[in-house]
Amino acid sequence: MPTSASPVVAAVTRLNATQPLRPFVAYAQPTRLSFIQARRAASSAALYSRAAGPSPAHPPRALSGVHGKAAVSLAARGLSASALTRAAAAPHGAPAAAKDSVAPAVADATSSVGSGERLLQPDASLALDQQSVGKLLTVWMVYQACGSTKLVQMAPKILKLFEKLRLSWLSNAVVRRTFFAWFCAGEKEREIVHAMRRLKESGIGSILDFSAEADLPEDATAGGDLAEAARAHANVKADAFAKEYFHGMHMASQVPHAFAALKITGLADPEVLYRLSMPHQPLRDAFLAADHDNDGRVDYTQFKDTVLPAMPGGARVASPSGMFTMVDANSDGQVDWVDIQMALGMDNPLARPLYLSDGGAYGALESDFEDYERMVARARAVVQQAAEKGVRVMIDAEHTYFQPMIDHVALVMQREFNTGGSSQTLVYNTYQMYRTDALQRMTDDYERGVREGWRFAAKIVRGAYMELERGRAASLGYASPINPTLEATHALYDRGAAQLLNRIATAQREGAVPPALFVATHNNESIERVLQQLQSLQIDTSAEPVMFGQLLGMQDATSYALAKANIPIYKYVPYGTLDEVMPYLIRRAQENSAVAGAIRSEAAQVMAEIRRRMLGRTRRAHSVATSSL
């Protein structure tokens, strides 16, 4: 974190990073087991042959991945092509039927949008009318800068050069008056809430987003006392992040029906997330390898010989049959991937020794379990605050090497809060459809919600870390988790949307509570396709089972047209200090630069509006399709 006047950094400064690790009183809660896990725990005993451990006290905090056998285990990231095909062909395949799944058929979403009259026609004038001439000039300059691919690529180096020359005050002043002013709501509560209220006046909701980010460090840290001090500092910083999220819930509650975004990497040391996420892909690969007949299930022998040994602590299991009994929820002698996720998750204390390293770089430390408890408790306290204030929660997706634990925390929060009753919030998890395994993960999580009895809520995006993910995969020698082509990502996005739209339509016809879908995209073809499906499936959107979203300052013509057509539309509203949101701003510039043709068109529309106002001309009326969706 930068050392500017950030509220998070200020809180960290006030607290002594070397003090004993004392969590907030609100966080001092034990892990809550689901009723399924509680039943399993009661019937399981003596699963392990020896006490968990030993684990290295403080291994190097490195980015080089794992070594030896673990490197081979982590070599394959994402599903194989055949597995992805199976996942797309049947939402949960044979095991879903065997476990009493309720998965309706998925309508074809890969065909092109019809050539007839489009349901909605974006109109830039609807958005430009809201801006002053001075703001329009700022926007035009931002778009011009984004249209220069070379300038955008050089931006990080230029900013570092200004910092080296001690001229950051100058570069910060330029960025603050251009990119920050357009893509962010501000730093102070008054200006942030004002921005949200202005959007609401135009029929657009807000998703408040504290845009500070966390990632793995670039350098290694020594062990011993230094590592313990680093751990203490990470926990203090995570507590401070939680406080800022509390403040975000307070601000979001001042505007009706708002959301607030939550980044799980802010609630724990990223290295803890990394170590706890390590076993996920080897375990998934082992499950697919053990499933010889491709029916999506494995028996006891396959589980014992192939699946269990993939875990760091698999060798310490004294009773594989007892472990299998714990996983086999319906006692039919076979388990599927959802069974394994439910039973062997970190929220089941009986499964935790499976994650523990035996001394190598692969696996968790004993201290990671304590930090895991703190992370979940922080998340629970933040979401509870949201529930009390009537704010819905979006859990953001982040880097693939953290995502298994991010997904895990999201599922725990959904299980606890997406049950209706007295809860006044709904927790959404985010699925990055540029990942090869995105549709399978979303399908599995939906099935888990059915089995555990909570409402599934998903935000689908294409993804924001493509270059980083591909570069990391190339440097560490594993298969890229990203789809090979843009067309493949488009197709997976549209299929994911169609799958949930079919489930929503089926639930509404049956009078059941439907899952919830948040369509976050700047792609007008995807938006048009979803609108057509809403119409053809006769989905009622009055209770917002389906919503659309774009980022503040991007695709405004579409956002305002959707609002005018009374279709649920939200803007992601980032806030924070300039230093905190700088990585976010760079990504927005890069994203706009990647669609240079569209950004040049938007710049031309802005300049045309400036000229129109300067010359006092009237604007020709544009029609926007209305909808009864």
Sequence and secondary structure as in RCSB ss.txt:
>XXXX:A:sequence
MPTSASPVVAAVTRLNATQPLRPFVAYAQPTRLSFIQARRAASSAALYSRAAGPSPAHPPRALSGVHGKAAVSLA
ARGLSASALTRAAAAPHGAPAAAKDSVAPAVADATSSVGSGERLLQPDASLALDQQSVGKLLTVWMVYQACGSTK
LVQMAPKILKLFEKLRLSWLSNAVVRRTFFAWFCAGEKEREIVHAMRRLKESGIGSILDFSAEADLPEDATAGGD
LAEAARAHANVKADAFAKEYFHGMHMASQVPHAFAALKITGLADPEVLYRLSMPHQPLRDAFLAADHDNDGRVDY
TQFKDTVLPAMPGGARVASPSGMFTMVDANSDGQVDWVDIQMALGMDNPLARPLYLSDGGAYGALESDFEDYERM
VARARAVVQQAAEKGVRVMIDAEHTYFQPMIDHVALVMQREFNTGGSSQTLVYNTYQMYRTDALQRMTDDYERGV
REGWRFAAKIVRGAYMELERGRAASLGYASPINPTLEATHALYDRGAAQLLNRIATAQREGAVPPALFVATHNNE
SIERVLQQLQSLQIDTSAEPVMFGQLLGMQDATSYALAKANIPIYKYVPYGTLDEVMPYLIRRAQENSAVAGAIR
SEAAQVMAEIRRRMLGRTRRAHSVATSSL
>XXXX:A:secstr
  SSS HHHHHHHHS TTS     GGG       HHHHHHHHH    BSS S    SS    SS   THHHHHTS
  S  HHHHHHHHHSSSHHHHHHTT          S   SS  S    HHHHHTTS HHHHHHHHHHHHHHT HH
HHHHHHHHHHHHHHTT HHHHHHHHIIIIIHHH   SSHHHHHHHHHHHHHTT EEEEEE       SS   STH
HHHHHHHHHHHHHHHHHHHHHHHHHHHTTSTT EEEE GGGGS HHHHHHHHTTHHHHHHHHHHH TT SSEEEH
HHIIIIIGGGSTTGGGBS HHHHHHHH TT SSEEEHHHHHHHSSTTSGGGGGGGB SSSSSSB HHHHHHHHHH
HHHHHHHHHHHHHHT EEEE    TTTHHHHHHHHHHHHHHHTT TT    EEEEEETTBTTHHHHHHHHHHHHH
HHT   EEEEE  S HHHHHHHHHHHTS  SB SSHHHHHHHHHHHHHHHHHHHHHHHHHT    EEEEE S HH
HHHHHHHHHHHTT   TT SEEEEEETTSSHHHHHHHHHTT  EEEEEEES HHHHHHHHHHHHHHHHHTHHHHH
HHHHHHHHHHHHHHHT             
